[in-house]
Each structure stands twice: as structure tokens, then as C-alpha cells.
Amino acid sequence: MRVPDDEIQGAVGDYLALNRASWDERVPLHVASGFYAVDRFVAGEEHLHGFEINELGDLSGKRIAHLQCHLGMDTLSLARHGAQVTGLDFSPPAIAEARALASSCGMGARFVVANVYDAVEALGETYDVVYTGKGALCWIPDLRAWANVVAALLVPGGALYLSEFHPFLQMLTYETLEFEYPYFNDQAEVWDDGSDYADPDAKLANERSVEWPHPVSEVICSIIDAGLRIEYFHEWREVSFARFSFMEQVGPRLYRMPAGKPDLPLMYSIRASKPT
Ligand SMILES: C[S@@+](CC[C@H](N)C(=O)[O-])C[C@H]1O[C@@H](n2cnc3c(N)ncnc32)[C@H](O)[C@@H]1O
């Protein structure tokens, strides 16, 4: 449920604490969930989408920072493709699980607890690729500050690869595909919602969260204004979770609209390079 307008400013003031409490509480639920399927991942299951693997290209020997890495599954997948990886997330339990997962997989990876805005100082090094997305940007209030962090983390010639849920998707009601939420919203969206996308039985105690549904133009202009050169912007008919119950599964953790339903953009990907 969206909170009333007179509660939004107070929640925005506390957004880091509110969002961190929510994410910390989700970590053990996600580790136990079929959605994340940690056991299958340890056994070798791919966690990146096919389009991400194709677009990322050859990762052998690449140094990659994964911002907002959650349990580290995408981070470690990048390592399985040959990269030297560092994951960053502001949730201490998420980073503890990411380290445990790396150990279970017998893989080397660096995981750091920090706010994404503090990533330059917290990581203290630069990278060939900054990878992020799949539910990352909606937690960031100021995308221009975020893009400056990304640019500072890249070596000259390095690239941001962003693979994110399309904001168009967030406008729709869950089952009836009606427009309920605005595309353009000048203030945060604050929710009181104890449910969790990975665990249908969840009832979170920390149910308040604060999000910013950034229009695509804001994402693109923030990246350009940080001095990066956009190489491509792609929109996708697939998404990582069954946002609507009638979606059809077309791959591991990949769903699309069935025939007869509107053909909507569900994700997008951007590659943007730092000039040499
Ligand atoms: C939806 S998850 C990302 C999921 C990830 N792409 C995956 O597939 O596992 C969002 C992550 O952002 C992290 N996060 C939210 N706000 C953050 C911030 N300000 N700084 C760092 N991490 C943050 C949360 O702890 C959470 O792990």
C-alpha cells in the first residue's frame, strides 16, 4: 500500500535506514527461497540472463565491480565467465551470504559493505566494467550522483553495463494491466508492504520502503552527463520474474507476455563507455 502524501517526506529523510532494514530482513528469506535457488547456483546454474551474457561479451581477465550485488549470485556468475569480481551492497547480511556463497562455490571474490554513493572510497580501485541493475536503480534517489560514482569507478576505456527493469512495467496494476502509477513522479514512492517477491509466504516486519521510479530519460541523461558515451540502449520483452501470473516462462528466471497480451518493454540494457 502506498503511504499518504503527508508521510512521504519523513520516510524520505529515513530512506537509508528503512530500506536497509527491509533488505536485511529479506536476506535469509531469499537464501531459503526457490526464487534464488542457491543450491542450484552452487551446483553451477547460470544466474545471468542470455542477453546479458551476449552483451557483456568476453569477460576473461576483466575486473568487474557489481554495485548492489545482493546475495552475490550475479557477481559470482560474472566470475564463472572469467572475470575478477568485487560486489558491493549496503546490507551486511547480504554481503555475509555472498561471502559464504563464494566459499561454497570454491570461488575467489571480494565483497564489500557500503552505500553505493560511497563506492569510490569503499572499493579504492578502478574497474574495466561496472555491472549493476535488476532492481538496483529504484533504491537510488539521485541518479546523477550515482552516475558520477560509476564513472569514477571505471578505468579510461572501461564501461558501465546496466540491465534494469523497465519503468513502464512499474506503472501497471498486478493482474489487470491497468495503468495505476505515474511514469513521471517528482517525489519518492513510499510503500507499506510486508510481501516479498521471492517468498510468497513472507510477512516482513520492516514493511516500509522508499523507492524512486526513474524514467528512462533520467537514467540516460545521468549517464551522459557523467561523461560516459552510450554505445547502445536496448529494450527487452523478457523480465526476470513473473510480474503477472499469466506470463509465460521462456528460460531460467525469464518471463514474457503471452500471445494476446500487450507486447510491452519489460527490461532495458545500456552499455556506456568512459573515454580513453
Ligand atoms: C533487488 S536487489 C538487486 C538484486 C540483484 N540484481 C540480484 O539479482 O540478486 C537490490 C539490492 O540493492 C541493495 N541496496 C539498496 N539500496 C542500496 C544502497 N543505497 N547502497 C548499496 N546497496 C543498496 C539492497 O541491499 C539489495 O541487495
The ligand as a MOL file (V3000), in Angstrom:
LIG
                    3D

  0  0  0     0  0            999 V3000
M  V30 BEGIN CTAB
M  V30 COUNTS 27 29 0 0 0
M  V30 BEGIN ATOM
M  V30 1 C 16.7660 -6.1610 -5.9740 0
M  V30 2 S 18.3180 -6.2610 -5.1750 0 CHG=1
M  V30 3 C 19.3510 -6.4340 -6.5120 0
M  V30 4 C 19.2350 -7.8140 -6.9220 0
M  V30 5 C 20.3640 -8.3290 -7.7290 0
M  V30 6 N 20.4090 -7.6770 -9.0170 0
M  V30 7 C 20.1330 -9.7990 -7.8490 0
M  V30 8 O 19.5820 -10.2230 -8.8680 0
M  V30 9 O 20.4260 -10.5120 -6.8870 0 CHG=-1
M  V30 10 C 18.6560 -4.6120 -4.6510 0
M  V30 11 C 19.9080 -4.5760 -3.7670 0
M  V30 12 O 20.2460 -3.2020 -3.5910 0
M  V30 13 C 20.7980 -3.0600 -2.2930 0
M  V30 14 N 20.7380 -1.6320 -1.9890 0
M  V30 15 C 19.6280 -0.8370 -1.9050 0
M  V30 16 N 19.9850 0.4360 -1.6760 0
M  V30 17 C 21.3580 0.4570 -1.6280 0
M  V30 18 C 22.3170 1.4870 -1.4340 0
M  V30 19 N 21.9450 2.7590 -1.2340 0
M  V30 20 N 23.6370 1.1610 -1.4450 0
M  V30 21 C 24.0240 -0.1290 -1.6420 0
M  V30 22 N 23.1560 -1.1590 -1.8150 0
M  V30 23 C 21.8280 -0.8570 -1.8210 0
M  V30 24 C 19.9310 -3.9750 -1.4350 0
M  V30 25 O 20.5730 -4.3500 -0.2380 0
M  V30 26 C 19.7110 -5.1570 -2.3720 0
M  V30 27 O 20.6560 -6.1760 -2.1360 0
M  V30 END ATOM
M  V30 BEGIN BOND
M  V30 1 1 1 2
M  V30 2 1 2 3
M  V30 3 1 2 10
M  V30 4 1 3 4
M  V30 5 1 4 5
M  V30 6 1 5 6
M  V30 7 1 5 7
M  V30 8 2 7 8
M  V30 9 1 7 9
M  V30 10 1 10 11
M  V30 11 1 11 12
M  V30 12 1 11 26
M  V30 13 1 12 13
M  V30 14 1 13 14
M  V30 15 1 13 24
M  V30 16 1 14 15
M  V30 17 1 14 23
M  V30 18 2 15 16
M  V30 19 1 16 17
M  V30 20 1 17 18
M  V30 21 2 17 23
M  V30 22 1 18 19
M  V30 23 2 18 20
M  V30 24 1 20 21
M  V30 25 2 21 22
M  V30 26 1 22 23
M  V30 27 1 24 25
M  V30 28 1 24 26
M  V30 29 1 26 27
M  V30 END BOND
M  V30 END CTAB
M  END
